């Protein structure tokens, strides 16, 4: 669990009136800005509420350290994580504004090992957001400008296309299976010696002449110390095939199709 601020003494400010009342209730700390109050304990200067006039409107802004997080207007509130996607930021926004900030999980929208081009960092009250932008919400926590939130595209694998993408690598995969049967899984990692840097794509561009070098590369990546066996080496064959399949997927984004 990551470090986060203590939120026990932070008030819940559900609307503009409550933010205004809280600001007026608090007394300024000597030496601090006249328009700023400490929102939790007076000793915690990094949690604050501030009063400003913006475009002729009285606004109450709450924030953490030097970052504005929630601005209370008479008609709505504006929320931003201020570029800080941290546990402290999310906890502050939830405790003070009652706004749920949730992480974006790429695997819910893009199959594993494929690049994700969705420009989304997370969600506030169920709406996708980017961490450097400000978003307007009503005091019922509903987004007021949904068109300004980023869109998310969900993808799935076209199995027929994926099988076609794997076909050029079939002979190499068969080679790996054969070598794994011939070379014991506890073989020392130094046996998979490599003199030059190689990539999996060389089994396509160079053919069988590259098979051994690429096999050694994949085997080295999948061989680890086995602590339960006197720190001996163990090659994990399943990890080898997973690594090969991961590479094929990363080079085959055209097998993805949009989920309607």
C-alpha positions as CSV (number, residue, x, y, z in Angstrom):
1,X,0.0,0.0,0.0
2,X,1.4,3.4,-1.0
3,X,1.8,6.4,1.3
4,X,-1.1,8.8,1.5
5,X,-2.2,11.8,3.6
6,X,-4.2,11.5,6.8
7,X,-7.8,12.6,5.9
8,X,-9.5,12.1,9.3
9,X,-9.7,15.9,10.0
10,X,-10.8,17.0,6.5
11,X,-14.4,18.2,6.3
12,X,-16.9,17.0,3.6
13,X,-17.9,20.1,1.5
14,X,-20.9,19.0,-0.6
15,X,-21.7,22.3,-2.2
16,X,-20.8,26.0,-2.5
17,X,-22.6,27.0,0.7
18,X,-20.8,24.4,2.8
19,X,-17.4,25.5,1.3
20,X,-18.3,29.2,2.0
21,X,-19.4,28.4,5.6
22,X,-16.2,26.3,6.3
23,X,-14.0,29.2,5.0
24,X,-15.8,31.7,7.2
25,X,-15.7,29.4,10.2
26,X,-11.9,29.0,10.1
27,X,-9.5,31.7,11.3
28,X,-6.4,32.6,9.4
29,X,-3.0,31.5,10.6
30,X,-0.6,34.3,11.5
31,X,1.8,34.9,8.6
32,X,-0.3,33.1,6.1
33,X,-2.2,34.6,3.1
34,X,-5.3,36.5,4.3
35,X,-7.5,34.7,1.8
36,X,-6.3,31.2,2.8
37,X,-7.3,28.9,5.7
38,X,-5.9,25.6,6.8
39,X,-8.6,23.1,6.1
40,X,-7.7,20.3,8.6
41,X,-5.5,20.9,11.6
42,X,-3.9,24.3,11.9
43,X,-0.5,22.6,11.9
44,X,-1.2,21.0,8.4
45,X,-0.4,23.9,6.1
46,X,-0.5,21.6,3.0
47,X,-4.3,21.1,3.2
48,X,-6.1,24.4,2.6
49,X,-9.1,26.3,1.4
50,X,-8.8,29.7,-0.4
51,X,-11.2,32.4,-1.3
52,X,-10.8,34.2,-4.7
53,X,-12.8,36.4,-7.1
54,X,-12.7,34.8,-10.6
55,X,-14.4,36.6,-13.5
56,X,-16.4,38.6,-10.9
57,X,-17.6,35.4,-9.1
58,X,-16.6,34.4,-5.5
59,X,-15.0,31.0,-5.6
60,X,-13.7,28.8,-2.8
61,X,-10.8,26.5,-3.8
62,X,-9.5,23.5,-1.8
63,X,-6.2,22.0,-2.5
64,X,-3.2,20.0,-1.4
65,X,0.3,21.4,-1.2
66,X,0.5,23.8,-4.2
67,X,-2.2,22.1,-6.3
68,X,-5.8,23.2,-6.7
69,X,-8.1,20.2,-6.6
70,X,-11.7,21.3,-6.2
71,X,-13.0,24.8,-6.9
72,X,-16.5,25.6,-5.6
73,X,-18.6,28.0,-7.8
74,X,-22.2,29.0,-7.0
75,X,-23.4,26.9,-9.9
76,X,-21.0,24.1,-10.1
77,X,-17.6,22.7,-9.0
78,X,-14.4,22.2,-11.1
79,X,-12.2,19.3,-10.3
80,X,-8.7,18.4,-11.4
81,X,-5.9,16.1,-10.0
82,X,-3.5,18.8,-11.1
83,X,-1.1,16.4,-12.8
84,X,-0.6,14.3,-9.6
85,X,-2.2,10.9,-9.9
86,X,-1.4,9.9,-6.4
87,X,-3.2,8.2,-3.5
88,X,-3.1,11.4,-1.5
89,X,-4.8,13.4,-4.3
90,X,-7.5,10.8,-4.8
91,X,-8.2,10.5,-1.1
92,X,-8.4,14.3,-0.7
93,X,-10.9,14.7,-3.5
94,X,-13.0,11.9,-2.1
95,X,-13.0,13.1,1.5
96,X,-13.6,16.8,0.8
97,X,-15.8,16.7,-2.3
98,X,-17.3,13.2,-2.2
99,X,-16.1,12.7,-5.7
100,X,-14.9,9.2,-6.5
101,X,-11.5,9.0,-8.4
102,X,-10.7,5.6,-9.9
103,X,-7.7,4.4,-11.8
104,X,-7.9,3.5,-15.5
105,X,-7.2,-0.2,-16.1
106,X,-6.0,-0.7,-19.6
107,X,-6.8,-4.4,-19.6
108,X,-10.5,-3.7,-19.3
109,X,-10.4,-2.0,-22.7
110,X,-7.4,-3.4,-24.6
111,X,-6.3,-7.1,-24.6
112,X,-3.1,-7.9,-22.8
113,X,0.2,-7.1,-24.5
114,X,-1.3,-4.9,-27.1
115,X,-0.5,-1.1,-27.0
116,X,-3.2,1.1,-25.6
117,X,-3.8,4.3,-27.4
118,X,-6.6,5.5,-25.2
119,X,-5.6,8.9,-23.7
120,X,-7.1,8.4,-20.3
121,X,-5.6,8.4,-16.8
122,X,-8.7,7.5,-14.8
123,X,-12.2,8.4,-13.9
124,X,-13.9,11.0,-11.7
125,X,-17.5,10.1,-10.8
126,X,-17.5,7.5,-13.6
127,X,-16.3,9.9,-16.3
128,X,-12.9,9.4,-18.0
129,X,-10.4,12.2,-17.4
130,X,-6.9,13.3,-18.2
131,X,-4.7,14.2,-15.3
132,X,-3.7,17.7,-16.5
133,X,-7.2,19.0,-17.3
134,X,-10.0,20.6,-15.3
135,X,-13.6,19.2,-15.5
136,X,-16.9,20.7,-14.5
137,X,-19.4,18.8,-12.4
138,X,-22.7,19.7,-10.8
139,X,-23.2,19.3,-7.1
140,X,-25.0,16.1,-7.9
141,X,-21.6,14.8,-9.2
142,X,-22.8,14.7,-12.8
143,X,-20.4,15.9,-15.5
144,X,-21.7,19.2,-17.0
145,X,-19.6,19.1,-20.1
146,X,-19.3,15.4,-21.1
147,X,-18.1,16.3,-24.6
148,X,-14.9,17.7,-23.0
149,X,-14.0,14.3,-21.4
150,X,-11.8,11.9,-23.4
151,X,-13.5,9.0,-25.1
152,X,-12.5,5.4,-24.6
153,X,-12.4,2.8,-27.3
154,X,-12.7,-0.9,-26.3
155,X,-11.0,-3.5,-28.4
156,X,-11.1,-7.3,-28.8
157,X,-8.9,-9.7,-30.7
158,X,-10.1,-11.1,-34.0
159,X,-9.1,-14.7,-33.5
160,X,-8.9,-15.5,-37.2
161,X,-6.5,-12.7,-37.8
162,X,-4.5,-13.6,-34.7
163,X,-4.0,-17.1,-35.9
164,X,-2.8,-15.8,-39.2
165,X,-0.3,-13.5,-37.4
166,X,1.1,-16.5,-35.5
167,X,1.6,-18.7,-38.7
168,X,5.0,-17.2,-39.8
169,X,6.4,-18.1,-36.3
170,X,5.1,-21.7,-36.2
171,X,8.3,-23.3,-37.4
172,X,10.3,-21.4,-34.7
173,X,7.8,-22.3,-32.0
174,X,8.2,-26.0,-33.0
175,X,11.9,-25.5,-32.8
176,X,11.6,-24.1,-29.3
177,X,9.5,-27.1,-28.2
178,X,12.1,-29.5,-29.6
179,X,15.0,-27.7,-27.9
180,X,13.2,-27.6,-24.6
181,X,12.9,-31.4,-24.8
182,X,16.6,-31.7,-25.5
183,X,17.9,-29.2,-23.0
184,X,17.0,-29.8,-19.4
185,X,15.1,-27.0,-17.7
186,X,17.7,-26.7,-14.9
187,X,20.5,-26.0,-17.4
188,X,22.8,-23.1,-16.2
189,X,21.9,-19.8,-17.7
190,X,25.5,-19.4,-19.1
191,X,24.7,-22.1,-21.6
192,X,22.4,-19.7,-23.3
193,X,25.3,-17.5,-24.3
194,X,24.7,-14.6,-26.6
195,X,27.5,-12.8,-28.5
196,X,25.2,-10.3,-30.2
197,X,21.9,-8.6,-29.5
198,X,19.0,-10.3,-31.3
199,X,15.3,-9.8,-31.7
200,X,12.5,-12.2,-32.3
201,X,11.9,-10.7,-35.7
202,X,15.1,-12.3,-36.9
203,X,13.4,-15.6,-37.2
204,X,11.4,-14.1,-40.0
205,X,14.0,-12.0,-41.6
206,X,16.9,-14.5,-41.3
207,X,15.1,-17.8,-41.1
208,X,16.6,-20.9,-39.5
209,X,20.1,-19.4,-39.2
210,X,18.8,-17.2,-36.4
211,X,16.8,-19.8,-34.5
212,X,19.5,-20.8,-32.0
213,X,20.4,-17.2,-31.1
214,X,16.8,-16.2,-30.7
215,X,16.1,-19.3,-28.7
216,X,18.9,-18.5,-26.3
217,X,17.6,-14.9,-25.9
218,X,14.1,-16.2,-25.0
219,X,15.5,-18.9,-22.7
220,X,17.7,-16.5,-20.8
221,X,14.7,-14.2,-20.2
222,X,12.7,-17.1,-18.9
223,X,15.4,-18.7,-16.7
224,X,15.6,-17.7,-13.0
225,X,17.3,-18.8,-9.7
226,X,15.3,-21.5,-8.0
227,X,15.8,-20.8,-4.3
228,X,14.2,-24.1,-3.2
229,X,16.9,-26.0,-5.1
230,X,20.2,-24.6,-3.7
231,X,19.9,-21.4,-5.8
232,X,20.1,-23.5,-9.0
233,X,18.7,-22.3,-12.3
234,X,15.3,-23.2,-13.7
235,X,13.9,-22.4,-17.2
236,X,10.2,-21.7,-17.3
237,X,9.0,-23.1,-20.6
238,X,5.5,-21.6,-20.3
239,X,7.1,-18.2,-19.9
240,X,9.1,-18.7,-23.1
241,X,5.9,-19.3,-25.1
242,X,4.2,-16.4,-23.4
243,X,7.1,-14.1,-24.3
244,X,7.0,-15.1,-27.9
245,X,3.2,-14.6,-28.1
246,X,3.6,-11.2,-26.4
247,X,6.0,-10.1,-29.1
248,X,3.7,-11.3,-31.9
249,X,0.8,-9.4,-30.4
250,X,2.9,-6.2,-30.1
251,X,3.7,-6.4,-33.8
252,X,0.1,-7.3,-34.9
253,X,-2.1,-4.4,-33.8
254,X,-4.2,-4.9,-36.9
255,X,-5.7,-8.0,-35.4
256,X,-7.7,-5.8,-33.0
257,X,-11.3,-4.7,-33.7
258,X,-13.5,-2.2,-32.0
259,X,-16.1,-3.5,-29.7
260,X,-19.4,-1.8,-30.6
